[in-house]
Structures are given as structure tokens and as C-alpha cells.
Amino acid sequence: MLDSHQPKQTQRVALVVQYLGTDFHGWQRQKQHRTVQEEIETAIAKILGHHVTLHGAGRTDSGVHAAAQVAHFDATGLIPAHKWASVLNSYLPKDILIKASAAVGDRWHARFSAAYRRYRYTIYTEDRPNLFVTPFSWHYYYAPLDESLMQAALQPLMGKHHLAAFHRAGSKRSHSWVEVQAVECHRSGPFIHIEIQADGFLYGMVRLLVGMLVQVGSGQRTLANFTELWKEQRREEVKHAAPSQGLCLLRVGYPDFPFTPDVWYDTMPKLVISQESLVKSH
């Protein structure tokens, strides 16, 4: 028989989290605003009977989605780590889904153990609006966009750079150095998909960057001017951020991760409208 006075064993539980950001004021807990962190922490508290702190790999902005955000918390009790996903899903609202849960070591940390984060931004360029793609894309139809120019603008960002030009005010981060590990911009029918992978991201970085890329793709700004802008840290020229609904935290990578790739690696389907259907519609 177990001694009821013995201290309960604590386990660290990692979560792979999906959420539709439309009705959230971002990831991080805030007073008087609905956030993803608060919703999950509230669900955990209902199960355990006390508050625990949930640590996320990154803080997405208001309206931004996540296909595989990663978080962890420390729990006591008899629920096995791999069961937490199904238990939590029965308490969570429909715009949050725990894809999987697993036990990790007590030194593993969702934020500090991460090797990279990868974001995808989706632009919809067809003239006609489409209600079914509106929640997940920026409807940009004001001018044709050249995705090859946008890819060319992204390429010099590879490597470690001081990207203060793409750093929104309000961040507590002490510096603006970012190591960009991968960049990609390609078109699929009326959609342009932009993916950026880095060791970390500045506050508002991707949306500010995409806003400037669109200026390059539409011919409003030259490749040389775009590169000079961020190399010379001309933050005052970066005035327009792309809308939040087109952005998704695609995945977070770790050297030591307890989840199989099908759970976290590429779980956001790309929006596709075939060229054939577009031709027929005209």
C-alpha cells in the first residue's frame, strides 16, 4: 500500500499543439484577452486541481495560427504522459487540438531546447475573394506578384544577421540577431507560399518581412533597395506588416524530440486551387 504522505512524483510533459488563431489574442497569457496559453492552462488546472505554468516554444501574435506549436508543463498525478493529449482535448475548445503528448526529461525545455522554428505565410492572388481561404491567407490582388523576385530577395537573408529592420516595438528581447537557416518562396496556382526557418524570430518579424517582400514582388521596391534596407537597419522604412491570418507556425525542431514526424513535421495542408479549374472558370 502506498504511503499517502509520500511526495507525488513529478513528470515533465511535452505537447504538440495546433490552434486556429482567428479568435485568439496570441499565445501568451494576457489580462482581459483570450489566449491559447491560458485556455490550455485552465484545462490542466481543472484536471489537476491546481494551476501549472505552460511553457511554449514561441509566442505567436494575435490571429496567427499554429500547425505544430510545442509546449511543456510539469505535472504530478497518475495520468501517463502519453495520455495527456486525449485527456486535455476533452476539456479544450474546438479551435485548439493537442496532437500528441509525451514524457521528456526534466532539463528539456520547449523554448530553450529548440533548434529552430519554421513559419509559413500564404498569399492568395486571385482577383475574386474566396471565403474558404480567407481565414488562412492574405488576399493580395492589387498588383501581380513575381515570386521569383521575392525568392531572390529572401536569399541574402540566409545566415546570421542583425534584423532590427524587421523588429516591432514592444519586445523584451535585448538584441535583434537571427540565424536564418532556410528560405523558400514558390507559387501554386493563385497561392504564393513563403517559408522561413530560423533559430528564433523577432517580435513581428515574419509579417514585417512579408509586407516588404510584397513590395519587391509587385515592383514597388528593387532587390538592392530591399537588401540595403535590412542591412542598414532602416526600421523607419518598414511601415506595413502583412495581415496575421496568413501566418502559421509550421513546426519547431529539436535535437531530441519524442514525437514521430507524422505528428509535427508537416501538418498544415497547403491551400491549392488547380490551374485547370481556374481556366474553366474563365
C-alpha positions in Angstrom: 0.0 0.0 0.0 1.3 3.4 -1.0 2.1 5.9 1.8 -0.3 8.9 1.2 2.3 11.2 2.8 4.9 10.4 0.2 5.6 13.2 -2.2 3.9 12.8 -5.5 6.2 12.1 -8.5 6.5 14.9 -10.9 6.9 14.3 -14.7 7.6 16.8 -17.4 5.0 16.5 -20.3 5.6 17.8 -23.8 2.7 18.7 -26.1 2.4 19.3 -29.8 -0.4 21.9 -30.1 -2.5 23.0 -33.1 -4.7 26.1 -33.0 -6.7 28.3 -35.2 -5.5 31.8 -34.2 -8.6 33.7 -35.5 -10.3 34.2 -32.2 -7.1 34.3 -30.0 -5.1 37.3 -28.9 -2.0 35.4 -29.4 -0.3 32.6 -27.5 0.9 34.3 -24.3 -1.4 34.7 -21.4 -2.8 38.3 -21.1 -5.3 40.1 -18.9 -8.8 40.5 -20.4 -7.9 38.7 -23.6 -8.4 35.2 -24.8 -5.1 33.4 -25.4 -4.0 29.8 -26.2 -1.7 29.5 -23.2 -4.5 30.5 -20.8 -7.0 28.1 -22.4 -4.6 25.1 -22.0 -3.5 26.1 -18.5 -7.2 26.4 -17.4 -7.8 22.9 -18.8 -4.8 21.5 -17.0 -5.9 23.2 -13.7 -9.4 21.6 -14.0 -7.7 18.1 -14.3 -5.1 18.5 -11.6 -7.0 20.8 -9.2 -4.2 23.5 -9.2 -2.5 25.9 -11.5 0.6 24.9 -13.5 2.6 27.1 -16.0 2.7 26.1 -19.6 5.9 27.0 -21.4 5.7 27.4 -25.2 8.4 27.3 -27.9 7.4 30.7 -29.2 4.8 33.5 -28.8 2.6 33.8 -31.8 0.8 37.1 -32.4 -2.9 37.8 -32.3 -4.7 36.0 -35.2 -1.6 33.8 -36.1 -2.2 30.0 -36.4 0.0 27.1 -35.4 0.2 23.7 -37.0 2.7 22.3 -34.5 3.4 24.6 -31.6 5.3 22.9 -28.8 4.9 23.4 -25.1 5.6 21.6 -21.8 4.4 21.6 -18.2 5.3 19.7 -15.0 2.5 17.6 -13.6 2.0 15.4 -10.6 -0.5 12.6 -10.5 -1.3 9.3 -12.1 -2.0 10.3 -15.7 0.7 8.8 -18.0 2.4 11.4 -20.2 1.2 9.9 -23.5 -2.5 10.1 -22.2 -2.5 13.9 -21.6 -3.3 14.7 -25.2 -6.6 12.8 -25.2 -7.5 14.0 -21.7 -6.8 17.6 -22.5 -8.7 17.5 -25.8 -11.9 16.6 -23.9 -11.6 19.9 -22.0 -10.3 22.3 -24.7 -12.4 24.4 -27.1 -12.7 23.4 -30.7 -10.1 25.8 -32.0 -7.3 24.1 -30.0 -6.1 20.5 -30.6 -3.4 18.6 -28.7 -1.9 16.4 -31.5 0.2 14.3 -29.1 1.9 14.3 -25.6 4.9 12.5 -24.3 7.3 12.4 -21.3 10.5 14.4 -21.6 13.5 14.8 -19.2 13.3 17.4 -16.5 16.0 19.5 -18.3 14.2 19.5 -21.6 12.5 22.9 -22.4 10.0 23.7 -25.2 11.7 27.1 -25.8 15.3 26.7 -24.8 15.9 23.2 -26.2 14.6 24.1 -29.7 17.0 24.2 -32.6 14.7 26.0 -35.0 11.2 27.4 -35.7 9.6 27.4 -39.1 6.8 29.7 -40.3 4.7 29.6 -43.5 3.0 32.7 -44.9 0.3 32.2 -47.6 -0.8 34.9 -50.1 -3.9 34.5 -52.3 -3.6 36.4 -55.5 -6.8 35.6 -57.5 -8.9 38.7 -58.1 -12.1 37.1 -56.7 -12.3 36.6 -52.9 -12.8 33.1 -51.6 -14.4 32.6 -48.2 -12.8 29.2 -47.7 -9.2 30.6 -47.9 -9.8 33.9 -46.2 -9.0 32.7 -42.7 -5.6 31.3 -43.7 -4.3 33.8 -46.3 -3.7 37.4 -47.3 -5.9 38.3 -50.3 -3.5 40.4 -52.3 -4.8 41.2 -55.7 -3.8 44.9 -56.2 -0.9 44.1 -58.4 0.8 41.0 -60.0 3.4 39.4 -57.7 6.6 37.9 -59.1 7.5 35.1 -56.8 11.0 34.7 -58.3 11.9 38.2 -57.3 10.6 37.5 -53.8 12.7 34.4 -53.6 15.7 36.4 -54.8 15.1 38.9 -52.0 14.9 36.2 -49.4 18.2 34.5 -50.4 20.7 37.1 -48.9 18.9 36.7 -45.5 20.5 33.2 -45.1 23.0 33.2 -42.2 23.3 35.2 -39.0 22.2 38.8 -39.4 21.1 41.8 -37.3 17.5 42.2 -38.4 16.4 45.2 -36.4 14.5 46.5 -39.5 12.0 43.7 -39.0 11.6 44.0 -35.2 8.4 45.5 -33.9 8.5 47.8 -30.9 7.3 46.2 -27.6 9.7 43.2 -27.5 11.7 42.5 -24.3 14.4 40.8 -26.4 17.7 42.5 -25.8 19.1 42.1 -29.4 18.0 41.6 -33.0 20.4 38.9 -34.1 18.8 36.0 -36.0 20.3 33.0 -37.7 18.1 32.3 -40.8 18.5 28.6 -41.7 16.2 28.2 -44.7 14.0 30.4 -47.0 11.6 29.4 -49.7 9.0 31.2 -51.9 7.0 29.4 -54.6 3.7 29.7 -56.4 1.0 27.1 -56.5 -1.8 28.4 -58.8 -3.1 31.6 -57.2 -1.2 30.9 -53.9 2.3 32.1 -53.0 3.8 30.2 -50.1 6.7 31.8 -48.2 8.5 29.7 -45.6 11.3 30.9 -43.3 13.2 28.8 -40.8 15.4 30.3 -38.1 16.9 29.6 -34.7 14.4 32.2 -33.3 12.2 35.1 -34.5 11.9 38.7 -33.5 8.6 40.1 -32.4 6.6 40.7 -35.6 9.5 39.7 -37.8 7.7 37.5 -40.4 4.8 39.8 -41.0 7.0 42.8 -41.5 9.3 40.9 -43.7 6.4 39.6 -45.9 5.0 43.1 -46.1 8.3 44.3 -47.7 8.6 41.2 -49.9 5.3 42.0 -51.5 6.7 45.4 -52.4 9.6 43.7 -54.1 7.3 41.2 -55.9 5.0 44.0 -57.1 7.8 46.1 -58.4 7.5 48.9 -55.8 10.9 48.2 -54.4 14.1 46.9 -56.0 16.0 43.9 -54.8 19.0 46.1 -54.0 16.9 48.5 -52.0 15.3 45.7 -50.0 18.7 44.2 -49.1 20.1 47.6 -48.2 17.1 48.4 -46.0 17.7 45.5 -43.6 21.5 45.5 -43.8 21.5 49.2 -42.8 18.7 48.6 -40.2 16.4 51.3 -41.7 13.5 50.4 -39.5 11.7 53.6 -40.2 11.1 52.5 -43.8 9.3 49.3 -42.8 5.8 50.6 -42.3 3.4 47.8 -43.3 3.0 44.4 -41.8 1.3 41.6 -43.6 -2.1 40.6 -42.1 -1.9 38.0 -39.3 -4.3 35.4 -40.7 -1.8 34.4 -43.5 0.8 33.3 -41.0 1.2 29.9 -39.4 3.9 28.5 -37.1 4.5 25.4 -39.1 6.8 23.5 -36.8 9.5 23.6 -34.1 12.6 21.3 -34.4 14.6 19.7 -31.6 17.8 17.6 -31.4 16.0 15.3 -29.0 12.2 15.0 -29.7 9.9 12.2 -28.5 7.4 12.6 -31.4 7.3 10.9 -34.8 7.4 13.1 -37.9 3.8 12.5 -38.8 2.7 14.3 -35.6 4.7 17.5 -36.0 6.7 17.8 -39.2 4.3 18.9 -41.9 0.7 19.0 -40.6 -0.6 22.1 -42.2 -2.1 21.3 -45.7 -1.2 23.9 -48.4 -4.1 25.7 -49.9 -4.4 24.6 -53.6 -6.8 25.6 -56.4 -5.8 23.8 -59.6 -4.9 25.8 -62.7 -7.4 23.7 -64.7 -10.3 24.9 -62.5 -9.2 28.5 -63.0 -9.1 28.1 -66.7 -12.6 26.6 -66.8 -14.0 29.4 -64.6 -12.9 31.9 -67.2 
